[in-house]
Amino acid sequence: MARFIAGRLLKAIVILICITILNFFLIHAAPGDPAAVMAGEAGETDAVFLQQLRERFGLDQPLYMQLFIYLKSVVQLDLGYSYRQQFPVLDLIADRLPATLLLSLSAFVISLGLGILAGAVASARQGRWSDTLISMVALIFYATPLFWLALMAVLLFSVQLGWLPGFGYETVGAGYTGIARALDILSHLVLPALTLGLFFMAVYVRMTRASMLEVNTMDFVKTAKAKGLRPGVIQRRHVLRNALLPVVTLAGLQAGQLVGGAVLIETVFAWPGIGRLMFEALSQRDYNLLLGVFVISAAMVLLFNLITDVLYRVVDPRIRVTS
């Protein structure tokens, strides 16, 4: 296992470097000059001032030299300096990353837990009205645009009913500490986490249901029924466990997508995460900050994939992982 993890980490580093190079060229191929944007906001159009800005932030260097300097900095765990925020990129991301991880992991737990539970119930009641109802609800959540679902949640639970706060990470100016602050953050987390989690839950419902129905037809399940085991025991110990492997695979792939999906959710709910930071960097032509967010996001996706591979052994010990 140690050799397997080391091999995967080495591959992940190579992939991360390739992604960084690709993102670098894609971002610099986009129209717009960061120096011109900064000069315009400062009310300066003088060519000398523009040249000074380019020299200050290294924008006057050839593109290959900029790439070499940036890769050298990334290897040294330095993601550069944000010329718009006037802070190191790593500090800006580190300040926003906990909020994104809290939102993404909460949505992931909600989507995976509810998806597996609903899928297992649907497979056990195949052909009944409850199976049809669960499938219809899952498809409705999946087919509904994420931004519309977020806005309707705010209108219903925050504006109309007043049960939950609709925007922000915590109550501004409240000065809560300890448990009171944690509960305040939790109340702000409910709507964005549920909205994001319900959207991805539909996929797990369909995958769990289909996988369990397939496992139900296998010989070892028929043997367990012939031995007289209770249906609940068969579903939990034999069917569900063997049906979880494709669900774990899908969960590992979608865990990284939650970060991308959080961009829209963080914008709607004013959640101070790296998704919203990436949107601000894009609108401001802040190349270093945008590249830094891409690097961290790619690293998180690769980490989730590695965790998924390791979990294969937990879900099914018969699998022998290789590097």
ZABAMI-482952 format. One line per field, with one value per residue (C-alpha): x, y, z; residue in one letter; residue number from 1. Coordinates in steps of 0.5 Angstrom, whole numbers, plus 500, padded with zeros to 3 digits. Layout:
N
x	c(X|...)
y	c(Y|...)
z	c(Z|...)
code	c(a|...)
pos	c(NUM|...)
//
This chain:
323
x	c(500|506|509|502|501|508|507|500|503|509|504|499|505|507|499|499|505|502|495|499|502|496|492|498|497|490|489|494|491|485|483|485|491|492|496|491|485|489|491|484|482|487|485|492|492|500|504|510|505|503|510|512|506|508|515|513|509|513|508|514|518|517|511|516|520|514|512|519|519|512|513|520|515|510|515|518|510|510|504|506|503|496|497|490|489|496|497|501|496|497|495|489|487|489|484|478|480|477|470|470|472|467|461|464|465|458|455|459|456|449|449|453|449|442|443|446|440|435|438|438|430|428|432|428|422|423|416|412|410|416|421|418|417|424|427|422|425|432|431|427|433|438|434|433|439|443|442|435|435|439|435|428|431|433|426|423|427|430|425|418|419|425|428|435|440|440|447|454|458|456|453|457|458|455|461|460|465|466|459|455|459|460|452|451|456|452|446|449|451|445|442|448|450|443|442|449|448|441|444|449|445|441|446|448|441|441|447|446|439|442|448|444|439|445|448|441|441|448|449|451|445|441|445|444|436|436|440|434|437|433|432|435|441|442|441|446|451|451|448|449|457|458|454|458|464|462|458|465|468|463|464|471|470|465|468|473|467|464|469|467|460|461|463|456|453|458|456|449|450|455|460|467|470|475|470|468|475|476|470|473|480|477|473|479|484|488|493|497|491|487|492|493|486|487|493|490|483|487|491|484|482|488|488|480|482|488|483|478|483|485|478|477|481|476|470|472|478|479|482|489|491|497|501)
y	c(500|505|504|504|511|513|512|515|521|522|521|526|531|530|531|537|540|539|542|548|549|548|553|558|558|558|564|568|567|570|577|583|586|586|593|596|594|597|603|604|603|608|613|613|612|614|609|610|608|602|600|601|596|591|591|591|585|581|582|585|578|573|568|562|566|568|561|558|563|561|554|555|559|553|548|552|553|560|561|569|575|578|585|587|585|587|580|573|569|563|567|569|562|560|565|562|555|553|556|552|546|546|547|542|537|538|538|531|528|530|528|521|519|521|518|512|511|513|509|503|504|505|498|494|497|496|497|500|507|509|507|511|517|517|517|523|527|525|527|534|536|534|537|544|549|550|557|557|552|556|563|559|556|563|566|560|559|566|571|568|563|567|560|561|566|567|570|570|566|568|574|581|584|579|578|571|566|559|554|560|562|555|555|561|559|552|556|560|553|549|553|553|546|543|546|543|537|535|537|531|527|525|521|517|515|512|509|506|503|500|497|494|491|488|485|482|477|474|467|469|473|467|463|468|467|460|460|463|470|476|481|486|483|481|488|491|485|482|487|494|493|489|495|501|500|504|509|510|511|516|519|520|523|528|530|535|537|540|545|547|547|551|557|558|557|561|567|566|566|570|565|567|561|560|559|566|569|565|569|576|574|573|579|583|580|577|572|570|569|565|561|559|558|553|550|549|546|541|539|537|533|529|528|526|521|518|517|514|509|507|507|501|496|498|497|491|488|483|488|489|496|497|503)
z	c(500|502|495|491|495|493|486|486|489|484|478|481|482|474|472|477|473|466|469|471|464|461|465|464|457|457|462|458|451|454|451|456|459|467|467|462|467|473|470|468|475|477|472|468|461|460|456|461|467|463|462|469|471|467|469|476|476|470|465|460|460|454|455|456|461|465|465|468|473|475|475|479|484|485|486|492|494|492|488|487|489|487|484|485|492|494|498|497|493|498|504|500|498|505|508|504|503|510|508|501|505|510|504|500|505|508|501|499|506|505|497|499|505|502|495|498|503|498|493|497|499|492|490|496|493|486|482|488|488|493|488|483|488|490|482|480|486|484|477|479|483|478|472|476|475|481|481|481|486|490|489|491|497|499|498|501|508|509|506|507|513|516|519|516|514|506|505|508|513|519|522|521|528|532|536|537|540|542|541|539|533|531|531|527|522|522|521|515|512|512|505|501|503|502|495|493|496|493|486|486|491|484|481|487|488|481|481|488|486|479|482|488|483|479|485|487|481|483|486|492|494|492|496|502|501|501|507|510|512|513|508|511|513|506|503|508|509|502|497|499|501|494|490|493|489|483|488|491|484|482|489|488|481|484|490|486|482|488|488|481|483|489|485|483|490|493|489|490|498|498|501|502|499|494|488|489|490|483|480|483|480|473|473|475|470|476|473|479|483|478|477|484|485|479|482|489|486|481|487|491|486|485|493|493|487|491|497|493|490|498|500|495|499|505|501|498|501|495|491|490|488|484|482)
code	c(m|a|r|f|i|a|g|r|l|l|k|a|i|v|i|l|i|c|i|t|i|l|n|f|f|l|i|h|a|a|p|g|d|p|a|a|v|m|a|g|e|a|g|e|t|d|a|v|f|l|q|q|l|r|e|r|f|g|l|d|q|p|l|y|m|q|l|f|i|y|l|k|s|v|v|q|l|d|l|g|y|s|y|r|q|q|f|p|v|l|d|l|i|a|d|r|l|p|a|t|l|l|l|s|l|s|a|f|v|i|s|l|g|l|g|i|l|a|g|a|v|a|s|a|r|q|g|r|w|s|d|t|l|i|s|m|v|a|l|i|f|y|a|t|p|l|f|w|l|a|l|m|a|v|l|l|f|s|v|q|l|g|w|l|p|g|f|g|y|e|t|v|g|a|g|y|t|g|i|a|r|a|l|d|i|l|s|h|l|v|l|p|a|l|t|l|g|l|f|f|m|a|v|y|v|r|m|t|r|a|s|m|l|e|v|n|t|m|d|f|v|k|t|a|k|a|k|g|l|r|p|g|v|i|q|r|r|h|v|l|r|n|a|l|l|p|v|v|t|l|a|g|l|q|a|g|q|l|v|g|g|a|v|l|i|e|t|v|f|a|w|p|g|i|g|r|l|m|f|e|a|l|s|q|r|d|y|n|l|l|l|g|v|f|v|i|s|a|a|m|v|l|l|f|n|l|i|t|d|v|l|y|r|v|v|d|p|r|i|r|v|t|s)
pos	c(1|2|3|4|5|6|7|8|9|10|11|12|13|14|15|16|17|18|19|20|21|22|23|24|25|26|27|28|29|30|31|32|33|34|35|36|37|38|39|40|41|42|43|44|45|46|47|48|49|50|51|52|53|54|55|56|57|58|59|60|61|62|63|64|65|66|67|68|69|70|71|72|73|74|75|76|77|78|79|80|81|82|83|84|85|86|87|88|89|90|91|92|93|94|95|96|97|98|99|100|101|102|103|104|105|106|107|108|109|110|111|112|113|114|115|116|117|118|119|120|121|122|123|124|125|126|127|128|129|130|131|132|133|134|135|136|137|138|139|140|141|142|143|144|145|146|147|148|149|150|151|152|153|154|155|156|157|158|159|160|161|162|163|164|165|166|167|168|169|170|171|172|173|174|175|176|177|178|179|180|181|182|183|184|185|186|187|188|189|190|191|192|193|194|195|196|197|198|199|200|201|202|203|204|205|206|207|208|209|210|211|212|213|214|215|216|217|218|219|220|221|222|223|224|225|226|227|228|229|230|231|232|233|234|235|236|237|238|239|240|241|242|243|244|245|246|247|248|249|250|251|252|253|254|255|256|257|258|259|260|261|262|263|264|265|266|267|268|269|270|271|272|273|274|275|276|277|278|279|280|281|282|283|284|285|286|287|288|289|290|291|292|293|294|295|296|297|298|299|300|301|302|303|304|305|306|307|308|309|310|311|312|313|314|315|316|317|318|319|320|321|322|323)
//
